[in-house]
Amino acid sequence: MYAIGNDHTGVALKEIIKKYLEDKGETVKDFGTESTTASNYPEIAETVANSVASGECERAILICGTGVGMSIAANKVKGIRAVCCSEPFSAKMSKEHNDANVLCFGARVIGTEMAKMLVDAWYDADFQGGRHQTRVDMMMDIEKRQ
Ligand code: RB5
């Protein structure tokens, strides 16, 4: 199951991406918001990231104005490797090399078709393991030392 969440800037894009994932056959748990009234991205990021960290959801997509706030906040949750992307190469590599479990992007930065390309690139990629697993383990060790 995928988790999805957004602040007030990402309501319309969230609906499009949610349907896009469902059309791929995925079950999507929508953590909101449905409102275009100003909301606080850290609250949504924490809830969505917790759903991934706990294992309830496999991966997540977070949308705010830039994707930056969502990614910073999500990365505060232990076990989360969130990335903020605006082009598909980084989205693909973030799965293949970094095993990113949360993809963030900005509704004020990219258009609908680019967002779908990012989702495709990330969704279709597989973590390559090997030397990349060693490096992911090193990243997670940083977390343990905090
Ligand atoms: C909201 O104005 C904006 O700050 C938020 O959507 C996001 O871009 C933060 O990183």
Residues whose N, C-alpha, C, O or C-beta is under 5 A from the ligand:
A	BS01	RB5	D7 T9 C64 G65 T66 G67 V68 G69 M70
